[in-house]
Amino acid sequence: MNIAIIGAGPIGCYAGYLLAKNKHTVSIYENHAQIGLPIQCTGLLTSDFDQFKLPMDSFLVNTFSKVEVYSPKQKLEVKQKEYLVCRNKFDNFFGDLARKAGAKIYLNHSFQRKEGKELVIKDSAKNKEKRISPDVVIAADGPLSPTAKAYGLYHSERENYFGVQALVEGTFDPKVFKAYFGVSVCPELFAWVVPESEHLARVGLGMRKNSRAYFDKFMKEHGFTVKEMQAGTIPVYHPAQKLQKDNCYLLGDAAGFVKATTLGGLVPGLRQAEILADCISNNKDYEKEVKPIAKRLKLHLMVRRMLDKFSDDDWDKLVSYINQPKVQKVFERYTRDNPVPLVSMALLKEPRFLRFVKYLV
Ligand SMILES: Cc1cc2nc3c(=O)[nH]c(=O)nc-3n(C[C@H](O)[C@H](O)[C@H](O)COP(=O)(O)OP(=O)(O)OC[C@H]3O[C@@H](n4cnc5c(N)ncnc54)[C@H](O)[C@@H]3O)c2cc1C
């Protein structure tokens, strides 16, 4: 089959690699002149990334063994193995995989519009438009997905977060990353301090709006000096978002496949790419096959809606409950990618969590 993928992000390139390996003719169109730039991501991966069995040496920056969680008055430490990657190298790793498997990547090529069955792609280096009519179109063009919009697939109620991040200099424990919760810190998510090394960290936060105001306040309170700024849009998962129409499939951020609790999209997107490649190659129902991931993302969304209603007092109580050894053990056993055991424990097995159930309704 002749397959066009719009967007050479890591998820589009991974799908391109898998499909080219399955002997499809794959063309990937990317509107930027280079893969992986500009960087708009922290690059944290849970150890669930291990499931992909991919070599990490070309893009791994750091490995953490512990997360420190701060609420306004409490602190919690959870042992967790997590990876930090260089997003530029990470994206190029997937671009190279796709190329080596036979996919063609067209840089400076942006999807413009759909005319009947044809897609109009603009080559900005030559300032020329060309028309393509592939058998299959994969929209992997990020949170605002012009391709999903052109196919009438982009759900009108979808929401986005805005992440702001800076590279800062300071003194850090390179084995620990920190997350700060609370209404005055970051009411709709959390702020993070993620060290690359003893002297350099990625510091940021995400909000639906006003992220810059909260970010500036956080930076000032912690005395961080900005070395380099990054910012970007992050989609919020929407359960009613359709993933396929005619010959077009949505993938990664374009599909809104991001955890609403942490805004991590890399692990769910890569898994979704594997499922999509299998569905296209083996004529399976994509919406049906991705249901297990969608179910988890729905649970993340439910937790997000609950956390959105938290007061500072709730954050302190939650952190002190989790600080009990038996609850901590559960938190240490599961990664952030899988909230199922945590939610069932919180709701069913630990009566003190019942305090928060009122926020679920
Ligand atoms: C500040 C911030 C921090 C984040 N931190 C994390 C984190 O720590 N861990 C994590 O898992 N996730 C994180 N995320 C989310 C993560 O970056 C995304 O989930 C991930 O990049 C999704 O990959 P993708 O390939 O679907 O989309 P993208 O990486 O957005 O790639 C889409 C590609 O499509 C291209 N494109 C767009 N429009 C067109 C067009 N018209 N024609 C051609 N090409 C087009 C874009 O240039 C881009 O290269 C963060 C996001 C932000 C903004």
The ligand as a Gaussian input file, in Angstrom:
#p B3LYP/6-31G(d) Opt

LIG

0 1
 C        6.575000      21.510000      27.299000
 C        6.232000      20.075000      26.969000
 C        6.757000      19.051000      27.753000
 C        6.436000      17.716000      27.465000
 N        7.025000      16.743000      28.216000
 C        6.772000      15.440000      27.943000
 C        7.436000      14.414000      28.665000
 O        8.268000      14.673000      29.546000
 N        7.140000      13.118000      28.362000
 C        6.237000      12.785000      27.390000
 O        5.984000      11.580000      27.183000
 N        5.617000      13.743000      26.662000
 C        5.868000      15.061000      26.906000
 N        5.260000      16.031000      26.158000
 C        4.336000      15.618000      25.083000
 C        5.126000      15.101000      23.879000
 O        6.020000      16.111000      23.457000
 C        4.168000      14.713000      22.737000
 O        3.207000      13.827000      23.246000
 C        4.940000      14.080000      21.563000
 O        5.807000      15.005000      20.976000
 C        3.952000      13.566000      20.516000
 O        4.654000      13.140000      19.375000
 P        3.966000      13.209000      17.932000
 O        4.931000      12.585000      16.998000
 O        2.569000      12.701000      18.006000
 O        3.798000      14.768000      17.638000
 P        4.912000      15.879000      17.475000
 O        6.129000      15.546000      18.220000
 O        4.215000      17.172000      17.758000
 O        5.263000      15.812000      15.929000
 C        4.355000      16.283000      14.947000
 C        5.160000      16.713000      13.740000
 O        4.225000      17.130000      12.722000
 C        4.777000      18.266000      12.080000
 N        3.675000      18.993000      11.436000
 C        2.725000      19.777000      12.015000
 N        1.915000      20.290000      11.081000
 C        2.356000      19.817000       9.887000
 C        1.918000      19.998000       8.536000
 N        0.867000      20.762000       8.224000
 N        2.601000      19.358000       7.553000
 C        3.682000      18.595000       7.844000
 N        4.136000      18.390000       9.091000
 C        3.474000      18.992000      10.103000
 C        5.445000      19.028000      13.216000
 O        6.414000      19.920000      12.730000
 C        6.068000      17.903000      14.028000
 O        7.373000      17.599000      13.613000
 C        5.564000      17.389000      26.395000
 C        5.043000      18.415000      25.601000
 C        5.383000      19.749000      25.868000
 C        4.825000      20.831000      24.984000

